[in-house]
Amino acid sequence: MNNSQPIKIDLTIKKYNEDIFEKVNEIKAYINNTDCQTLCIDISGLNMIDTTKICVLCSTFHFAKYPNGKISWYVKDEITRSLIKRLKLMNTEVMVVARKSKYIDFERSAKKFLKYSC
């Protein structure tokens, strides 16, 4: 993402120790209690499965309240972005946030360390 303007994030969902549906309920409460026709949520700290769950459930809830609204979701990688884009949620925009991480991305490092034998 090479944008000269800073990103305005309304909510950030980071790693959690509870049930993921508690985070879904927090976002739903925010949508209920705030006038948020447009919303930007950073879920780049979550794994692909939890990211997809949150995105589908909260985008649907937001669409019920704001049929002409839009949610911008910030995810951690292109794989997650393409998975959510395939769901064709009308009110969502999915973007990848580049982050520095303390772990090695297996997909990128596997090419260096694994040798395929055919």
PLY file of the C-alpha trace (Angstrom):
ply
format ascii 1.0
element vertex 118
property float x
property float y
property float z
element edge 117
property int vertex1
property int vertex2
end_header
0.00 0.00 0.00
1.74 3.12 -1.18
-0.56 5.94 -0.22
0.68 9.42 0.62
-2.27 10.06 2.93
-2.25 8.51 6.41
-4.78 5.76 7.03
-7.61 6.66 9.42
-8.37 3.48 11.35
-11.62 3.43 13.33
-11.04 0.05 15.01
-8.06 -2.27 15.41
-8.54 -5.91 16.32
-5.32 -7.52 17.49
-4.52 -10.97 18.75
-6.92 -12.14 21.41
-7.21 -14.74 24.15
-10.98 -15.01 24.14
-13.49 -16.42 21.73
-13.40 -14.64 18.35
-17.14 -14.01 18.57
-16.50 -11.65 21.51
-14.57 -9.46 19.06
-17.42 -9.75 16.54
-19.85 -8.56 19.22
-17.54 -5.62 20.06
-17.56 -4.51 16.41
-21.33 -4.95 16.19
-21.76 -2.82 19.32
-19.53 -0.14 17.77
-21.66 -0.17 14.60
-24.87 0.06 16.66
-23.66 2.90 18.88
-21.78 5.00 16.31
-22.82 6.78 13.15
-20.38 4.97 10.87
-21.57 4.96 7.27
-17.94 4.39 6.34
-15.68 2.38 8.61
-12.01 1.35 8.53
-11.01 -1.71 10.54
-7.50 -3.13 10.90
-7.60 -6.90 11.37
-4.11 -7.54 10.10
-3.03 -9.05 13.41
-5.37 -12.02 13.04
-5.03 -15.29 11.17
-6.82 -15.94 7.88
-9.73 -17.95 9.33
-10.57 -15.45 12.08
-10.14 -12.56 9.67
-12.65 -14.13 7.28
-15.16 -14.82 10.06
-15.01 -11.26 11.37
-15.18 -9.75 7.91
-18.23 -11.74 6.77
-20.24 -11.38 9.98
-19.51 -7.69 10.59
-19.86 -6.65 6.94
-23.27 -8.30 6.84
-24.30 -6.56 10.08
-23.03 -3.21 8.78
-24.89 -3.69 5.47
-28.16 -4.28 7.37
-27.81 -0.88 9.07
-26.15 1.03 6.20
-27.08 -0.49 2.82
-25.08 2.23 1.03
-22.19 2.19 3.52
-18.71 0.81 3.14
-16.18 -0.98 5.34
-12.49 -0.92 4.53
-10.74 -3.97 5.97
-6.97 -4.01 6.38
-5.56 -7.55 6.30
-2.04 -8.92 6.59
-1.48 -10.68 3.27
-2.62 -11.09 -0.30
-3.93 -14.63 0.30
-6.40 -13.40 2.92
-7.36 -10.46 0.71
-8.13 -12.70 -2.28
-10.15 -15.11 -0.12
-12.38 -12.31 1.17
-12.69 -10.69 -2.27
-14.09 -13.98 -3.64
-17.02 -13.70 -1.23
-18.19 -10.61 -3.17
-19.43 -8.67 -0.16
-20.94 -5.53 -1.68
-19.95 -3.11 1.06
-16.36 -4.18 1.59
-13.00 -3.04 0.38
-10.05 -5.21 1.37
-6.50 -3.89 1.46
-3.19 -5.38 2.54
-1.20 -3.61 5.24
2.54 -4.11 5.11
3.82 -4.88 8.59
7.11 -5.83 10.08
6.79 -9.15 11.80
8.93 -11.06 14.23
8.32 -14.38 12.50
9.41 -15.80 9.19
6.70 -16.10 6.60
6.74 -19.79 5.66
5.54 -19.14 2.12
8.51 -16.90 1.32
11.12 -18.86 3.28
10.03 -22.28 2.03
11.49 -21.62 -1.40
14.89 -21.08 0.17
14.95 -24.12 2.42
12.83 -26.81 0.79
13.95 -28.77 -2.23
11.35 -30.47 -4.32
12.10 -33.89 -5.74
10.05 -35.16 -8.63
0 1
1 2
2 3
3 4
4 5
5 6
6 7
7 8
8 9
9 10
10 11
11 12
12 13
13 14
14 15
15 16
16 17
17 18
18 19
19 20
20 21
21 22
22 23
23 24
24 25
25 26
26 27
27 28
28 29
29 30
30 31
31 32
32 33
33 34
34 35
35 36
36 37
37 38
38 39
39 40
40 41
41 42
42 43
43 44
44 45
45 46
46 47
47 48
48 49
49 50
50 51
51 52
52 53
53 54
54 55
55 56
56 57
57 58
58 59
59 60
60 61
61 62
62 63
63 64
64 65
65 66
66 67
67 68
68 69
69 70
70 71
71 72
72 73
73 74
74 75
75 76
76 77
77 78
78 79
79 80
80 81
81 82
82 83
83 84
84 85
85 86
86 87
87 88
88 89
89 90
90 91
91 92
92 93
93 94
94 95
95 96
96 97
97 98
98 99
99 100
100 101
101 102
102 103
103 104
104 105
105 106
106 107
107 108
108 109
109 110
110 111
111 112
112 113
113 114
114 115
115 116
116 117
